Amino acid sequence: MKITADILEQARETLVNETSQKITLLAAIKEQGRKITELEREVQRQMTARASAEQALQAARVEIDALRTQVPTEAAQSAFEALTQFLAAPAEIHPELRIAA
């Protein structure tokens, strides 16, 4: 095989094209690396937000449980209503409520 100017020119063009493609691919790889880094940061941010939300949820559950103990039962509510009606009744109905003047 004889090396001619045409063969050398084709080889040169091929090398230029391959180098151009290599540069393009390296730029794409760097861009993908940058995107991966951004995604990792976003995942970390969301994990931190999730942990904060879970802590807030746990605190809310503790508070709800504490407030549940303060809610009167049906029996306590009925007793309160009966007492209110008893105390609001006129003295003629309940003479034992008369206060000595």
C-alpha positions, 0 to 999 in steps of 0.5 A, spaced: 500 500 500 502 506 497 501 512 502 498 518 497 496 525 499 489 523 498 490 517 504 494 522 508 488 528 507 483 522 509 487 520 515 488 528 517 480 529 516 478 523 520 483 525 526 480 532 526 473 529 526 475 524 532 478 529 536 472 533 535 467 528 537 472 526 543 471 534 545 464 533 544 463 527 548 468 530 554 463 536 554 457 531 555 460 527 560 462 533 564 455 536 563 452 529 566 457 529 572 454 536 573 447 534 573 448 528 577 451 533 582 445 537 582 441 531 583 445 528 589 444 535 592 437 535 591 436 528 594 440 530 600 435 537 601 429 532 600 432 527 605 433 533 610 426 536 609 423 529 610 427 528 616 424 535 619 417 533 617 417 526 620 420 530 627 414 535 626 409 529 625 412 526 631 411 532 635 404 533 633 402 526 635 405 527 642 401 533 642 395 530 640 395 524 645 396 529 650 390 533 648 386 527 647 387 526 655 384 533 656 377 532 652 372 530 656 368 523 656 361 522 654 360 521 661 363 527 664 359 531 659 353 528 661 354 529 668 356 536 667 350 538 663 346 535 669 349 539 674 348 545 670 341 544 669 340 542 676 343 548 678 339 553 673 333 550 676 328 555 680 329 554 688 322 551 688 324 545 684 330 544 689 329 547 695 335 544 698 339 549 694 336 555 698 341 559 701 340 562 707 340 570 707 
